[in-house]
Amino acid sequence: MRAISSMATRHLLRDLADRAAGAGLTRLEIESVGGVDAARRVSAGEGFDLVFLAADALAGLAAGGHVDAASVTSVAVSQVAVAVADATAGPARGTAVPAYADAVGVRHALRSAVRIGYSTGPSGTALVEMIRRWGLSGEISDRLVQARTGVPVAQLLADGEVDLGFQQLSELVGQPGIRILGVLPRECAIDTVFAGAVAATAPMPEAARELLRFFSSERVASAIRSHSFDLPAQRSGGGRE
């Protein structure tokens, strides 16, 4: 079977696919590309069994009849974290501890930074919108640096292009040359729910649903957390949608 996903979940989904195969389920091959490109290809009718994207992107595909709306299932939640350059650091370690005590600390960090790196996709869009709501766009917009396609924010930090970076925690963990300060505090948290759905082109939709049920089951909850993702609220009782 064949699936497509955004880059943010590539390592997690490959781990889950291996676990599913080990449990006797159908082997799933996953192609990970930019989220916009993935949605475009699914909309164009390219043949996939499963689609894994941010929940809002999947909702758009469901509205267009490109995935089965009834099959859309939350799999994992990714929190946006804050990082700085650190040439002496090894692979960055993740932490769900807030980087700052409150939103005031985040605003101060933004205003103090020389160059601010942020990602493409829903988390980057949410960060820019938050900056707009805080009335800081005029002050810092010329210091915002959006990561180029295929370039993680961690690389911008390590290369000295920015001195403060915001990206999903799962994308920062393990990257060299950076230090993760923590996630955004609760009052201004940016969380992205990643979900899966059965594609309209799936030749074996029930087998695809079986894999999706496995990916969203308690059997893989610890694996999801090990990749620095959180669990959706309906599974963790305390996760965030």
Buried (B, 14 or more C-beta within 10 A) or exposed (E): BBBBBBBBBBBBBBBBBEBBEEEEBBEBEBEBBBBBEBBEBBBEEBEBBBBBBBBEBBBBBBEEEBBBBEBBBBBBBBBBBBBBBBEEBEEBEBBEEBBBEEBEBBBEBBEEBEBBBBBBBBBBEBBBEBBEEBEBBEEBEEBBBBBEEEBBBBBBBBEEBBBBBBBBBBBBBBBEBBBBBBBBBEEBBBBBBBBBBBBBBBEEBEBBBBBBBBBBEEBBBEBBBEBBBBBBBEBBEEBBE
